[in-house]
Amino acid sequence: MGMKDQFQDKSEQWQQQAKQKAEQAKQQGQRGRQGQGPDRDRMRDEETERLQREEQERLDPDYDM
């Protein structure tokens, strides 16, 4: 087996490992989202809006003084 064949085999092994890891991560992500549904998204949106409001209030100058 020549050097070229060895490098090609190693490259194919790394590609397979990368595909397997990507598939595992995808499956774990799907399992983590099961059962949480739209309520979690709604809570995240409300939290984001609240943080944006607080940041805006902090940055707005206070003209009441």
Buried (B, 14 or more C-beta within 10 A) or exposed (E): EEEEEEEEEEEEEEEEEEEEEEEEEEEEEEEEEEEEEEEEEEEEEEEEEEEEEEEEEEEEEEEEE
